[in-house]
Amino acid sequence: MSLKVFGLTQCSTCLKARAWLEQQGVAYQFADYRAQPLAPDALTHWAQALGGFKKLVNRASMTWRQLEETSKNPQNVAQWLALIAAYPALIRRPLISYPDGSVTVGFNEKRLTEKLSLTC
């Protein structure tokens, strides 16, 4: 079983996470979600697993800050999905899907080490 890592090919945090996984000998599959958009069902599931779309979306990013104010307050799942489809860079990176179906966002060596010991 391997992890699925989603992010942007040139994202520095994704590059660090991928290098760390390789150093640890952890098998993973990487997908750039600009080139391979994420399925709405998967995004919805991951948002629920994380505690909502506000946890899935990086609201501190430059992409978020450059949005019009009217776009920054999605009222339902369909609006969140439309926003992510228009601006895939809003998704926190990297997004890691584990063999047990759980998901994490961001890269933190300690947290990732703990998560890997529980799920793999």
N, C-alpha and C positions, 0 to 999 in steps of 0.2 A: 504494500500500500504506500502511496506517496501523497504528499501534500499538493494542493493546488494553490499556486500563488498568483494573484491578479494584481496588476499595477500598470505602470507605464515604463517602457523599455529604458528610457533615459532618466528616470526619476532617481535621484541620489539615494533616497531612503530604500527604494526597491533594490538598487544595486548593492547596497550594504547588506540588506537582508538576504539576498540571493548568495552573496559571497560568504556570509556567515553560515548559511545552510550547507553550502558546498564544503566549507571547512569542517563542519560537524559530520559530514557524510550522510546528510539527510536527503533522500530522494524527493524531488518535487517537479511539478510541471508548472511552467510559467506561461501566462497569457497576458498580452497587452490589451487592455480593454478599449483602447481606441481602435485597434485593428480588429479585435473580436469583441464587439459589444456584449455586455452581460445580459442574460435573459431576465426579463422583468420578474418572473417567478422566483428566480434565484436571488435577485436584489431584495425582493419583498421578504423572503425567508431570512436572509442574512440580516436585514434591518430589524426584524422581529427578534432574532437571536441576540443581537447586540443591544436591544432596548429601544429601538426606534430609528427612524431615518436620521434624526439629529446626531446619532452616534456613528452612522455609516458615512455621513457627509462631513467633509472638513470645512467647517464654517469659519475657520481662521485663515483659509487659503486666499491667495491673490484672486483666484477665479471667483470665489464667493464674494469677496469685497468689491469686485468689479460688476457684480450683478446689479440690475436695477432693484430698488427697494421693494417693488411690487413682486419680484420673483423670490424674495427671501423668506416668504411666509407661506409655503405650500400647505394647503388645508386637508389634503387627503393623499392616499397612496398614488392615485393616478397623477396628481400634480408633482409629487416627488419623483416618480418614474420619468415623467416628461422632462423635468429639470435635469435629471441625471443623463437622460438620453441626449439632451442638447449640450450638456457640459460634463462629459465623463470624468474629467479631471477633478471633479468635486468629490469623488469617492476617496476616502482615506486610504493611504497606501503604506505598505502593501496590505491587501486583503488576503488573508490566508484561510483556506477551507481545509479542515482536518478530516481524516478518515472516519471519525466518529460523527461527522455532520456538523460539528461546531465551527465557529469562525472567529477570527480576531482581526483587528485592524491596527496598523502601525507596526513599528519595529522596536522591540525592547528585548535585549538578549536574555535578561533574567526571566522575564515573563514567558518568552518563547521557549526557553529551556524547561521551565516548569510545565508548560502546556504540552510540549513534546513528550515529557516523561509520563504524562497522564493519558495521552491519546494514541501514541504510536508504540 
